[in-house]
Amino acid sequence: MLLDSYVFNFLKRELEHDIQKSLLVFCCVLFVVFIVQSIIKNLIEIAKLPPGPIGVWPFGILKFIGHEKHKSLMKLASTYGPLFSCKLGQQLYVVISDYKMIREIFKKESMTGRPKTPLYGVLNGAGVINAEGALWKSERRFLHEKLRRFGMTHLNSKNNKLHDIINNEINELLTTLRHETKKPIDLEPHFAVSISNVVCNLLMSVRFTRNDPKFIRFNSMIEEGMKLFGKITSVDYIPITQYFPSFQTAKSQIASNREEMFEFYREVIEDHRKTFDRNNIRDLVDFYLLEIELAKENGTEHELFNGRNHDEQIMQVMGDLFSAGMETIKTTLLWLIVFMLRNPVAKKQVQDELDTVIGREKMPKFQDLQYLPNTESTIYEVLRISSIVPLATTHSPMIDEELNGFKIPAGSHVVPLINSVHMDPNLWDSPNDFRPSRFINAEGKVHKPEYFIPFGTGRRMCLGDVLARMELFLFFASIMHTFDVCLPNGAQEPSLNGNPGVTIHPDNFLVYLKERPLDVPIDDQTPLRNFGSY
């Protein structure tokens, strides 16, 4: 009996040990199988992606990219082709530098999504720039229709309101500059207030003076906000950085600045409500107030703006249009001046054409553009060669897409490499040369090839491209017609190496203005209208 008990216990212990050992082996094998399956699955998914560099986890190729992201991506495009993918930190980027592919993918409805970045989180998808889906569609349609009513159309608009707004600001600018001809000056602050006033008049019938404390604060908050957003984009690459103190500080400052700007917008909206007259629509804020009234009358106010707070949506749209409309135009005007300083022959061709077609008795109007091919082609060439927004606006597919046989996963960042398209030697003869004549055909007419896409392409193409054309032409032509812009004695030509930021902007530089006398004083050409001021 004792022997039997001993044998039984021995066998029981061995069996339990074998079972435990077998379970351990089974779990280990199961874990290995799971890891192998995951690796195989990931490799299969990676194989479906466009080719690209292999980064180092968790940083991807961040170390290679550096400060000038657009130039680094151009180098990668030369190695991996016009469609490649890469990891920036934990985020997958798909970069396209072939204009046909860009046009093909961006015309799809599914490509109207926005990446879920820290900026998207702060704005919560409000406004129009970072909105998507039904809200983006309705806002874009609304803004496009209302801006057309103000004259933001092509040459044959019967509504001159927008043209008058721009011309009033040009007259103010030229009058100011006429008193600055005895010393070298920096044109940037002058451009900033003039372009800002065009947008502010259109949005809310407000205009500033250059030394207005509110305008100075307004612009400083925008500039600071752009820098702060640059800091928090690290979260998009390395999510753990959202817990760093520097991120929390930047995020708090962004929220504080946004609230301060919104307080100004609230004052504007409330002032508009007090004086609102649906039979006398003054600006975009009035159009929004009318939209809200109509929704209330129809019992659909809770559906307006996809159920978002009405005032918050209006304020974010105001912020979107102001920041986007001011910075890009101002920067392009500065590059136009840079290229005129570096290319005096091209500058003289523009001025001679203006003198011949417009004459010295009046100033250029937008309707004159069609008769000024040298002036128009010079603007296009600067837009091409400077490509101030080289990565355009990043899109994010809302569903998995396919391009050229490769998978473009939902949620990835899809970047159209505009500067690569505009500097492609297969599309442009000697692309590094400044040559406005490349946009003029054999008949002497201005021709824009389909691979010239400074305002983007597809469903999310720049909403204000017509406004931009109007402003660039009228400001540039008026300055060239009124002044000879020269370098101060002993000054070096401004560099062509741009500084990356929200836009690629030139180094600071000074100019000397020599007046080209007109037969009619600037002040007498068009009476200034009082749009109100803050």
C-alpha positions as CSV (number, residue, x, y, z in Angstrom):
1,M,0.0,0.0,0.0
2,L,2.8,2.4,1.0
3,L,4.6,1.6,-2.3
4,D,1.5,2.1,-4.3
5,S,0.9,5.5,-2.7
6,Y,4.5,6.6,-3.4
7,V,4.3,5.5,-7.0
8,F,0.9,7.3,-7.4
9,N,2.2,10.5,-6.0
10,F,5.4,10.3,-8.1
11,L,3.4,9.8,-11.2
12,K,1.0,12.6,-10.3
13,R,3.8,15.1,-9.7
14,E,5.5,14.1,-13.0
15,L,2.2,14.5,-14.9
16,E,1.5,17.9,-13.3
17,H,5.1,19.0,-14.2
18,D,4.7,17.7,-17.7
19,I,1.4,19.5,-18.1
20,Q,2.8,22.8,-16.8
21,K,5.8,22.4,-19.0
22,S,3.6,21.6,-22.0
23,L,1.4,24.6,-21.2
24,L,4.5,26.8,-21.0
25,V,5.8,25.5,-24.3
26,F,2.4,25.9,-25.9
27,C,2.1,29.5,-24.7
28,C,5.6,30.3,-25.9
29,V,4.9,28.7,-29.3
30,L,1.6,30.6,-29.5
31,F,3.3,33.9,-28.6
32,V,6.0,33.2,-31.3
33,V,3.3,32.4,-33.9
34,F,1.5,35.6,-33.0
35,I,4.7,37.7,-33.3
36,V,5.6,36.0,-36.6
37,Q,2.0,36.5,-37.9
38,S,2.1,40.2,-36.9
39,I,5.5,40.6,-38.6
40,I,4.3,38.9,-41.8
41,K,1.1,40.9,-41.7
42,N,3.1,44.2,-41.3
43,L,5.5,43.2,-44.0
44,I,2.6,42.5,-46.4
45,E,1.0,45.9,-45.5
46,I,4.4,47.6,-46.0
47,A,4.8,45.9,-49.3
48,K,1.5,47.5,-50.4
49,L,2.8,50.9,-49.6
50,P,4.8,53.1,-52.1
51,P,8.6,52.5,-51.7
52,G,10.6,54.7,-49.4
53,P,13.4,55.0,-46.9
54,I,13.5,52.8,-43.8
55,G,13.7,54.9,-40.7
56,V,14.7,54.0,-37.1
57,W,11.9,53.3,-34.6
58,P,10.4,55.4,-33.0
59,F,11.8,58.4,-34.9
60,G,11.5,57.2,-38.5
61,I,13.5,59.6,-40.8
62,L,13.0,62.7,-38.6
63,K,16.8,63.1,-38.2
64,F,17.2,63.2,-42.0
65,I,14.4,65.6,-42.6
66,G,15.8,68.6,-40.7
67,H,14.5,72.1,-40.7
68,E,13.9,72.5,-44.5
69,K,11.4,69.6,-44.9
70,H,10.5,70.5,-48.5
71,K,14.1,70.3,-49.7
72,S,14.7,67.0,-47.9
73,L,11.6,65.5,-49.4
74,M,12.7,66.6,-52.8
75,K,16.0,64.7,-52.3
76,L,14.1,61.6,-51.3
77,A,11.8,62.0,-54.4
78,S,14.9,62.0,-56.6
79,T,15.9,58.7,-55.0
80,Y,12.6,56.9,-54.6
81,G,10.5,58.4,-57.4
82,P,7.5,60.6,-57.7
83,L,5.5,58.5,-55.2
84,F,7.1,57.4,-52.0
85,S,6.2,56.8,-48.3
86,C,8.2,57.4,-45.1
87,K,7.7,57.5,-41.4
88,L,8.1,60.7,-39.6
89,G,8.1,59.5,-36.0
90,Q,5.0,57.3,-35.7
91,Q,3.2,59.0,-38.5
92,L,3.0,57.6,-42.1
93,Y,3.6,60.2,-44.8
94,V,2.9,59.6,-48.5
95,V,4.6,62.1,-50.7
96,I,3.6,62.8,-54.3
97,S,5.7,64.9,-56.7
98,D,4.1,64.0,-60.0
99,Y,1.4,66.5,-61.0
100,K,-0.7,63.9,-62.8
101,M,-0.8,61.7,-59.7
102,I,-1.5,64.7,-57.6
103,R,-4.5,65.7,-59.8
104,E,-5.7,62.1,-59.9
105,I,-5.8,61.5,-56.2
106,F,-6.9,64.9,-55.0
107,K,-10.0,64.9,-57.1
108,K,-11.5,62.0,-55.0
109,E,-14.1,62.7,-52.4
110,S,-12.3,60.5,-49.9
111,M,-9.2,62.7,-50.1
112,T,-10.9,65.8,-48.5
113,G,-10.1,64.6,-45.0
114,R,-7.6,66.4,-42.7
115,P,-4.9,64.7,-40.7
116,K,-5.7,64.4,-37.0
117,T,-2.9,66.6,-35.8
118,P,-2.5,68.7,-32.6
119,L,-3.8,71.6,-34.6
120,Y,-6.9,69.7,-35.5
121,G,-7.3,68.8,-31.9
122,V,-7.1,72.4,-30.7
123,L,-9.5,73.6,-33.3
124,N,-11.8,70.6,-33.0
125,G,-12.4,70.5,-36.7
126,A,-14.1,73.9,-36.7
127,G,-13.8,76.7,-39.3
128,V,-13.1,75.8,-42.9
129,I,-9.3,75.1,-43.3
130,N,-9.4,72.2,-40.8
131,A,-13.0,71.2,-41.2
132,E,-14.0,68.0,-43.1
133,G,-17.0,66.1,-44.2
134,A,-20.4,67.7,-44.3
135,L,-19.3,70.9,-42.4
136,W,-16.4,71.5,-44.8
137,K,-18.7,71.0,-47.8
138,S,-21.3,73.4,-46.6
139,E,-18.8,76.0,-45.5
140,R,-16.8,76.0,-48.7
141,R,-20.0,76.2,-50.8
142,F,-21.3,79.1,-48.6
143,L,-18.1,81.0,-48.7
144,H,-17.6,80.5,-52.4
145,E,-21.1,81.8,-53.2
146,K,-20.9,84.8,-50.9
147,L,-17.4,85.9,-52.0
148,R,-18.6,85.8,-55.6
149,R,-21.3,88.3,-54.6
150,F,-18.5,90.7,-53.5
151,G,-16.8,90.4,-56.9
152,M,-14.4,87.6,-56.2
153,T,-14.8,86.3,-59.7
154,H,-12.7,86.4,-62.9
155,L,-12.4,89.5,-65.1
156,N,-16.0,90.3,-66.0
157,S,-17.6,90.8,-62.6
158,K,-20.3,93.4,-62.4
159,N,-19.8,93.8,-58.6
160,N,-16.8,96.2,-57.9
161,K,-16.9,96.0,-54.1
162,L,-13.8,93.8,-53.8
163,H,-12.0,95.8,-56.5
164,D,-12.8,99.0,-54.6
165,I,-11.6,97.6,-51.3
166,I,-8.2,96.6,-52.8
167,N,-7.8,99.9,-54.7
168,N,-8.5,101.9,-51.5
169,E,-5.8,100.0,-49.7
170,I,-3.4,100.4,-52.6
171,N,-4.0,104.2,-52.6
172,E,-3.4,104.3,-48.9
173,L,-0.2,102.3,-49.3
174,L,1.1,104.4,-52.2
175,T,0.3,107.6,-50.4
176,T,2.3,106.4,-47.4
177,L,5.2,105.2,-49.5
178,R,5.5,108.6,-51.3
179,H,6.6,110.0,-47.9
180,E,9.2,107.3,-47.5
181,T,11.3,108.0,-50.6
182,K,14.2,109.7,-48.9
183,K,15.5,106.7,-47.0
184,P,15.7,102.9,-47.3
185,I,12.6,101.2,-46.0
186,D,11.4,97.7,-45.2
187,L,8.2,97.0,-47.2
188,E,7.0,94.1,-45.1
189,P,5.1,96.0,-42.4
190,H,3.5,98.2,-45.1
191,F,2.4,95.1,-47.1
192,A,1.2,93.5,-43.9
193,V,-1.3,96.2,-42.9
194,S,-2.5,96.8,-46.5
195,I,-3.2,93.1,-47.2
196,S,-4.7,92.6,-43.7
197,N,-7.1,95.5,-44.4
198,V,-8.3,93.9,-47.6
199,V,-9.2,90.7,-45.7
200,C,-10.6,92.5,-42.7
201,N,-12.8,94.8,-44.9
202,L,-14.2,91.8,-46.7
203,L,-14.8,89.8,-43.5
204,M,-16.0,92.4,-41.1
205,S,-15.8,96.0,-42.5
206,V,-12.8,96.7,-40.3
207,R,-9.5,98.4,-41.2
208,F,-6.4,99.2,-39.3
209,T,-3.6,101.7,-39.4
210,R,0.0,100.5,-39.3
211,N,0.6,101.8,-35.8
212,D,-2.7,100.7,-34.4
213,P,-2.0,98.8,-31.1
214,K,-4.8,96.3,-31.8
215,F,-3.4,95.5,-35.2
216,I,0.2,95.1,-33.8
217,R,-1.2,92.7,-31.1
218,F,-3.3,90.9,-33.7
219,N,-0.4,90.2,-36.0
220,S,2.0,89.3,-33.1
221,M,-0.5,86.7,-31.9
222,I,-0.8,85.2,-35.4
223,E,3.0,85.0,-35.8
224,E,3.4,83.6,-32.3
225,G,0.6,81.1,-32.9
226,M,2.3,79.8,-36.0
227,K,5.6,79.3,-34.1
228,L,3.8,77.6,-31.2
229,F,2.0,75.3,-33.6
230,G,5.4,74.4,-35.0
231,K,6.4,73.3,-31.5
232,I,3.4,71.1,-30.8
233,T,3.6,69.3,-34.2
234,S,6.3,67.0,-32.5
235,V,3.3,65.3,-30.8
236,D,2.2,64.2,-34.3
237,Y,5.5,62.5,-34.7
238,I,6.2,61.2,-31.2
239,P,3.0,61.0,-29.2
240,I,4.7,60.7,-25.8
241,T,5.9,64.3,-26.1
242,Q,2.4,65.5,-25.3
243,Y,3.2,64.9,-21.7
244,F,6.4,67.1,-21.8
245,P,6.1,70.4,-19.9
246,S,7.2,72.4,-23.0
247,F,4.2,71.0,-24.9
248,Q,1.7,71.8,-22.2
249,T,3.1,75.4,-22.0
250,A,2.8,75.9,-25.8
251,K,-0.7,74.4,-25.8
252,S,-1.8,76.7,-23.0
253,Q,-0.3,79.8,-24.8
254,I,-2.1,78.8,-28.0
255,A,-5.4,78.5,-26.1
256,S,-4.8,81.9,-24.4
257,N,-4.0,83.6,-27.7
258,R,-6.9,82.0,-29.5
259,E,-9.3,83.2,-26.7
260,E,-7.9,86.8,-26.9
261,M,-8.4,86.8,-30.7
262,F,-11.9,85.4,-30.3
263,E,-12.7,88.1,-27.8
264,F,-12.0,90.7,-30.6
265,Y,-14.1,88.6,-33.0
266,R,-17.0,88.5,-30.5
267,E,-17.0,92.3,-30.2
268,V,-17.2,92.5,-34.0
269,I,-20.1,90.0,-34.2
270,E,-22.0,91.7,-31.4
271,D,-21.5,95.1,-33.1
272,H,-22.8,93.6,-36.4
273,R,-25.9,92.1,-34.6
274,K,-26.8,95.6,-33.3
275,T,-26.7,97.2,-36.7
276,F,-27.7,94.2,-38.8
277,D,-30.0,94.8,-41.8
278,R,-30.8,91.9,-44.0
279,N,-31.5,94.3,-46.9
280,N,-28.0,95.8,-46.6
281,I,-25.4,93.0,-46.3
282,R,-22.0,94.7,-45.6
283,D,-19.6,91.8,-45.3
284,L,-19.2,88.0,-44.6
285,V,-20.2,88.4,-40.9
286,D,-23.5,89.9,-42.1
287,F,-23.9,86.9,-44.5
288,Y,-23.4,84.5,-41.6
289,L,-25.9,86.4,-39.4
290,L,-28.4,86.2,-42.2
291,E,-27.8,82.5,-42.5
292,I,-28.5,82.1,-38.8
293,E,-31.7,84.1,-39.0
294,L,-33.0,82.1,-42.0
295,A,-32.2,78.8,-40.1
296,K,-34.2,80.1,-37.1
297,E,-37.1,81.0,-39.3
298,N,-37.0,77.5,-40.9
299,G,-36.6,75.7,-37.6
300,T,-33.2,74.3,-38.6
301,E,-30.9,76.3,-36.4
302,H,-29.8,73.2,-34.5
303,E,-28.6,71.6,-37.7
304,L,-26.6,74.7,-38.9
305,F,-22.8,74.2,-38.9
306,N,-23.4,70.5,-38.1
307,G,-24.8,71.4,-34.6
308,R,-21.7,73.5,-33.6
309,N,-22.0,76.7,-31.6
310,H,-22.8,79.4,-34.2
311,D,-20.5,82.1,-33.0
312,E,-17.6,79.8,-32.4
313,Q,-17.8,78.5,-36.0
314,I,-18.0,82.1,-37.4
315,M,-15.1,83.2,-35.3
316,Q,-12.9,80.2,-36.5
317,V,-13.8,81.0,-40.1
318,M,-12.8,84.6,-39.5
319,G,-9.5,83.4,-38.1
320,D,-8.9,81.0,-40.9
321,L,-9.5,83.5,-43.7
322,F,-7.5,86.3,-42.0
323,S,-4.4,84.2,-41.3
324,A,-4.4,82.4,-44.7
325,G,-5.3,85.5,-46.7
326,M,-2.7,87.8,-45.2
327,E,0.4,85.7,-44.9
328,T,0.5,84.1,-48.4
329,I,-0.2,87.4,-50.3
330,K,2.3,89.4,-48.3
331,T,5.0,86.8,-48.7
332,T,4.5,86.6,-52.5
333,L,4.6,90.4,-52.9
334,L,8.0,90.4,-51.0
335,W,9.3,87.7,-53.4
336,L,8.1,89.7,-56.3
337,I,10.2,92.7,-55.1
338,V,13.2,90.4,-54.5
339,F,13.1,89.1,-58.0
340,M,12.7,92.6,-59.5
341,L,15.7,93.8,-57.5
342,R,17.7,90.8,-58.9
343,N,16.4,91.1,-62.4
344,P,16.3,94.7,-63.5
345,V,15.7,93.8,-67.2
346,A,12.5,92.0,-66.2
347,K,11.5,94.9,-64.0
348,K,11.9,97.4,-66.9
349,Q,9.9,95.1,-69.2
350,V,7.0,95.3,-66.7
351,Q,7.3,99.0,-66.3
352,D,7.5,99.7,-70.0
353,E,4.4,97.5,-70.6
354,L,2.5,99.4,-67.9
355,D,3.5,102.7,-69.4
356,T,2.5,101.6,-72.9
357,V,-0.8,99.9,-72.0
358,I,-2.0,101.9,-69.0
359,G,-0.3,105.2,-69.6
360,R,0.9,107.7,-67.1
361,E,-2.5,109.3,-66.6
362,K,-4.1,106.5,-64.5
363,M,-3.5,103.4,-62.4
364,P,-3.9,99.7,-63.4
365,K,-7.3,98.0,-62.9
366,F,-8.0,94.3,-62.8
367,Q,-9.7,94.5,-66.2
368,D,-6.3,95.5,-67.6
369,L,-4.7,92.2,-66.7
370,Q,-5.6,90.6,-70.0
371,Y,-3.6,93.2,-71.9
372,L,-0.5,92.9,-69.7
373,P,1.2,89.6,-70.5
374,N,4.6,90.6,-69.3
375,T,3.2,91.7,-65.9
376,E,1.0,88.6,-65.5
377,S,3.8,86.2,-66.6
378,T,6.2,87.8,-64.1
379,I,3.8,87.1,-61.3
380,Y,3.3,83.5,-62.4
381,E,7.1,83.0,-62.6
382,V,7.6,84.2,-59.1
383,L,4.8,82.0,-57.9
384,R,6.5,79.1,-59.6
385,I,10.0,79.6,-58.6
386,S,9.3,80.7,-55.0
387,S,6.6,78.1,-54.2
388,I,6.0,79.7,-50.9
389,V,3.8,76.8,-49.6
390,P,5.9,74.0,-51.1
391,L,4.0,71.2,-49.4
392,A,0.6,72.8,-50.0
393,T,-2.0,71.6,-47.5
394,T,-1.7,68.0,-46.2
395,H,-4.6,65.7,-47.0
396,S,-5.7,62.6,-45.2
397,P,-7.8,59.8,-46.9
398,M,-10.9,58.9,-45.0
399,I,-10.8,55.4,-46.4
400,D,-8.0,53.3,-47.9
401,E,-7.1,54.5,-51.4
402,E,-5.0,53.2,-54.2
403,L,-2.6,55.2,-56.4
404,N,-0.4,53.8,-59.2
405,G,-0.9,50.3,-57.8
406,F,0.1,51.2,-54.2
407,K,-2.1,51.5,-51.1
408,I,-2.6,54.9,-49.5
409,P,-3.9,54.0,-46.0
410,A,-6.8,55.9,-44.3
411,G,-5.4,58.4,-41.8
412,S,-2.0,58.8,-43.5
413,H,-0.6,62.2,-44.3
414,V,-0.6,62.8,-48.1
415,V,1.7,65.6,-49.2
416,P,1.6,67.1,-52.7
417,L,5.2,68.3,-53.3
418,I,4.4,71.4,-55.2
419,N,8.0,72.8,-55.2
420,S,9.2,69.6,-56.9
421,V,6.6,69.9,-59.6
422,H,7.5,73.5,-60.2
423,M,11.2,72.8,-60.4
424,D,11.0,69.6,-62.4
425,P,13.5,69.9,-65.4
426,N,11.3,67.4,-67.3
427,L,8.5,70.0,-67.2
428,W,10.3,73.3,-67.2
429,D,13.3,74.3,-69.3
430,S,16.1,75.4,-66.9
431,P,13.8,75.6,-63.9
432,N,16.3,77.5,-61.7
433,D,16.4,80.4,-64.2
434,F,14.0,83.3,-63.7
435,R,12.3,83.4,-67.0
436,P,8.7,85.0,-67.2
437,S,8.6,84.4,-70.9
438,R,8.1,80.7,-70.3
439,F,4.4,81.5,-69.6
440,I,3.9,83.4,-72.9
441,N,3.0,81.3,-76.0
442,A,3.8,82.0,-79.7
443,E,0.8,84.3,-80.0
444,G,2.0,86.5,-77.2
445,K,-0.8,85.3,-74.9
446,V,-0.3,84.1,-71.3
447,H,-0.5,80.3,-71.1
448,K,-0.6,78.4,-67.8
449,P,0.4,74.7,-68.2
450,E,-1.6,72.1,-66.3
451,Y,1.5,71.4,-64.1
452,F,1.5,75.0,-62.8
453,I,-0.4,74.5,-59.5
454,P,0.5,77.3,-57.0
455,F,-2.9,77.2,-55.4
456,G,-3.1,73.5,-55.2
457,T,-5.6,71.3,-57.1
458,G,-8.6,69.1,-56.5
459,R,-11.6,69.5,-54.2
460,R,-9.6,71.4,-51.6
461,M,-7.9,73.8,-53.9
462,C,-7.3,77.2,-52.4
463,L,-10.7,78.9,-51.9
464,G,-9.2,82.4,-52.4
465,D,-7.2,81.9,-55.6
466,V,-9.2,84.6,-57.5
467,L,-8.7,87.0,-54.6
468,A,-5.0,86.2,-54.6
469,R,-4.7,86.9,-58.3
470,M,-6.5,90.2,-58.0
471,E,-4.4,91.4,-55.0
472,L,-1.1,90.3,-56.4
473,F,-1.7,91.9,-59.8
474,L,-3.1,95.2,-58.4
475,F,-0.5,95.7,-55.7
476,F,2.4,94.6,-57.8
477,A,1.4,96.5,-60.9
478,S,0.6,99.7,-58.9
479,I,3.9,99.7,-57.1
480,M,5.9,99.1,-60.3
481,H,3.8,101.8,-62.1
482,T,4.4,104.3,-59.3
483,F,8.0,103.6,-58.1
484,D,11.3,102.4,-59.3
485,V,12.3,99.9,-56.5
486,C,16.1,99.9,-56.1
487,L,18.7,98.6,-53.7
488,P,20.2,101.1,-51.3
489,N,23.8,102.1,-52.2
490,G,26.2,99.3,-51.3
491,A,23.5,96.9,-50.4
492,Q,23.7,93.3,-51.6
493,E,21.0,91.6,-53.6
494,P,18.5,89.8,-51.3
495,S,19.1,86.1,-51.0
496,L,17.0,83.5,-52.8
497,N,17.3,81.1,-49.9
498,G,14.0,81.3,-48.2
499,N,13.2,80.8,-44.5
500,P,10.8,77.9,-43.8
501,G,7.8,78.7,-41.6
502,V,4.1,78.8,-42.4
503,T,5.4,80.1,-45.8
504,I,8.8,80.2,-47.3
505,H,9.6,83.8,-46.8
506,P,12.7,85.8,-47.9
507,D,15.3,87.3,-45.6
508,N,14.6,90.8,-44.4
509,F,15.8,93.5,-46.8
510,L,15.6,97.2,-47.4
511,V,14.7,99.1,-50.6
512,Y,15.0,102.6,-51.9
513,L,11.9,103.9,-53.7
514,K,12.3,106.4,-56.6
515,E,9.0,107.9,-57.6
516,R,7.9,107.6,-61.2
517,P,5.7,110.7,-61.4
518,L,2.1,110.3,-62.6
519,D,0.1,112.9,-64.4
520,V,-2.6,112.5,-61.8
521,P,-1.9,112.6,-58.1
522,I,-2.5,109.2,-56.4
523,D,-4.8,110.7,-53.8
524,D,-7.2,112.0,-56.5
525,Q,-7.6,108.8,-58.4
526,T,-10.3,107.0,-56.3
527,P,-12.0,108.5,-53.3
528,L,-11.3,106.5,-50.1
529,R,-14.3,105.0,-48.5
530,N,-14.7,104.8,-44.7
531,F,-15.2,101.2,-43.7
532,G,-14.8,101.8,-40.0
533,S,-11.8,101.1,-37.8
534,Y,-10.7,99.5,-34.6
